[in-house]
Amino acid sequence: MDLSLPAVVGWLFVAIFAAVAIIVLLDLAGIRRIADDSQRKWLFRGLIISVVTAVSGLGIAHLKKQEQTPEVNLVAGNSPTPSQTSSHAPVQQPARPVKPAPSGPTPQPGPADVAQCPADAAVLEWASANLGPRPMLQPGFDQDYPKCVAELAARDTGDTDNVEQCLAALEGYRSAVLQKGFYDVKVPYDAALLKWERELRRGQITEEERPRYNYVLCENDDLNGAEGKSLEARDAAEERLRLDRRACRSNHCLR
């Protein structure tokens, strides 16, 4: 409760107004008549004075309370306290960091980079029939990487025509290996994962369905989670392409 002087004065005159109003109502109703007209005039004046004073006091107290309330300046970078934020506000997950590719040849991915989630033959057969082709960078994908980047960097001749041809080769590699081999396959595969994740947990998961459900969850984590191995391999390939294209455009493929 606000115990500041304006608030106390305001509430005091609210009480005075209530008392005077009761006396006036009793007089008007004829229950308790006021014989002296001068007293009646002072009562009416008291009503007006008490209303004005009460409103003024409470208004001043409210304004002072607002002035003492600190504002949260998000523009300046101040973070709101937990009490100032809703407990139901969605939590934004941090973006998954992209690991830079090494400057040399992209290492051939091992089993951990492209392998599916562990499952027995029956689950893999079910996945092949219901999920469709899996997006992945196939083992040895780096062997098809355009060799013109290393050749131009070694010669450093500044041959513009060869640089343009190399840039076209890099674009062709990305289209064939990453776009068609990974992204185009990933869209329907993600949709199938979502469909079966909902389908399997719609009712009580049976013992037969449990390995399938675990496999669907594992695949979704691998392809869309922050620590997914498949996305790490994808990011490494994208980063190598980005660095090589920038080097070829600006410095004849020299990094």
N, C-alpha and C positions, 0 to 999 in steps of 0.2 A: 504493500500500500504506500502511495506517495504521501510523505509527511513534510513536504516543503511548505514554507509559509503561505504562498499563494493558494496551494491546495487546501490547507487547513482553513484559511479564511473563506475560501469558496464553499467548502462543505458546511462551515458554520452558518453562512448566510442561506444556504439551502434549507438548513433546519429552521432558521428564523422565518423564512418564507413559508414553510409548511405550517408552522405554528400560527402565524398571522392569517394565512389562508383559511385555516380551520375556524378561527374566531369570526372572520368575515362571513364565511358560509353559514355559521350558526346564526349570525345576525340577520342575514338575508332570508334564512328559512324561518325566522321568527322564534327560534328555540331559545336563544339568549340575546335579547335586544340590547343595543348600546344606546343609552339614553342621551348622551352628550354627542352632538353632531361634530364637535371639534375632535373628539376621540376617533370618530368614524373616519374623518378626513386623514388623521395621522396614520390610521391603520392602512388605508389605501396607499398613502405615500410610502409606508413601510413595505408594502408588497412590491412596489416598483423599485425601491432602493435595494431590497434584498435580492431581487431577480438580477438586476444589473451587476451588483457586487459579486454574486455567486458565479455568474457567467464569466465575468472578467477574471476572477481568481482562478477558476478551473481552466480557463483558456490560457492564461499565462503559465500555469503549471504544466499544461500539455506541451506548449511550445518549448519550454526549458527541457522537458524530458526528451523531445525530439532532437534538440541541439546536442544533448549529451550522448546520443546513440551513435557509435562509430559506424562509418560507411565502409563497405568492402570494395576496394578499388581493384577490380580485376584487370583494368587496362594497364595499371602500373605494375602488375605482376603479383599483387598480394593474394594469397590463397585464402578462401573463406574457411572459417573454423567449422568443425563438424556440426555444430548447432545451427549454422547458417546455411547448410546444404541439406537437401532432402535425402532421407535414408533410402528412398526408392529411386534415386537418380541412377541411370545406367552407368556402369563403370567402363570406361574406355580402355581397351587393352592396348598396350604399347605396340607399335609397328615392329614386325619381325625384321631384325637387322639383316642386311644383305652382305654376305661375306665376299670380299673381293677375290677375284681369281688371281692366281699367280701369273707373273709376267711371261713365264715360259709356256711350253705346251700344256694344254689341259690334261691332267692325269686321267688315265683310263679309270672309270668308276669301278669300284669293287662291288661285291655282293651287297654290302650294306647300303650302297648308294641307290641301287635300282631294284633290290629284291622286294617282293611283296611281303606282306605280314605273314608270320609263320602260321601255317594251317595244314591240316591233313589233306589227303587226296580227295576225299569226299567234299570238303568245303571248297577246295580249289575248283573242282568240277562244277559245283553249284555256282560259284562266282563267275566262272567263264560263261555259264549259260544265262545268268541273270543280270550280271553287272556289265558285261561286254568287255571290249579291249581295255587294258589298263594303260594310262599315260605313263611313259617312262623314257628316260634317255638310255637307249640300248647300249650294252657294253661295246666299246670300241668306237663310239660316236665321234671321238676326237680325231680318229684316224682320217676321217673325211674332211677335217677342217682345212680350209684353203691354205695352201703352202705359200701363196704369193706374198703373204704378210712378212714372213721370215725372209723370203728371197729379196723383196724390195728393201727391207731394212738392212740386209747385208750389203747390197750394192749401193744404196743411197745415191741413185743416179738422178733422182728428181724427175723421172719419166712420168709425165702427167697421164699419158694414155694407159700405161700399165697400172697406175694408181686407180684410175677409174674402173678398169677391168677388175682389179682386186676388190674394190668396194662392191661391185656388182656380184662378185663371187661370194663375198661375205653375206650379202642380202639373200642370195640364193641358198646358202647354207642355213641361214636362220629360218627361211621359209620351209625348207624341206625337213630339217631336224627338229627345230623348236616349235614352229607354228603348226605344221601338219602332224609331226610325231608326238607332240606333247599337248599344246593348247587345244587343238581341234578335238583330240581324243578325251581330254580332261572334262570338257563341258558335259557331254552325255554321261560320262562316268560319275561325275559329281551328282548329277541328277538321279542316277540309279542308286547311288549310296544313300542319298536323302530319302528316296522312296522306300528302300528296304529297311532303313533304320526306323522309319515311322511304322512300316508294316509289321516288323518283327516285335516291336514293343507295344503294339496296339492292344494285345491281350497278354495272357500269361505266357512267358517265354518257356518253351518246352526244352527238355534236355537235348533234343535233336537240333533245335534252333539256336541254342546258346552259342555253339562255336561259330555259327554264321553271323550272329549278332556281334560277337566279339571281333570277328574279322572285319565287318563293316565299320565298326568304330575305329579299329586300328588303321584301316585304309584311309579313313577320313582324316585322322590325325597326321598320317604320313604325307598326305597330299595337300592339306590345308592348315595344319597346326604349325605353331611357332618353331617347333624343333623337327619338322618333317624332313627326312633325308632326301626325298625326291625333290622337294623344293630347294634344298641346299644345292643339289647338283644342277638344277635348272638355273639358279641364281649365279652359280659359278660360270656357266656357259654364257649367260646373258652379259655378265660383267666383262668377260674376255672379249666378246663381240663389241661391246660398247667402247672399250679402251682401244681396240684395234681400229675401229672405224674412225674414232676421233684422231688417232695418230696418223692414219692415212690421209685424212682430210687436211690436216694442219702441218704435218711434218714428214710426208712421204713414208708413212708407216713406221717411222721411228718413234718409240715411246720416250 
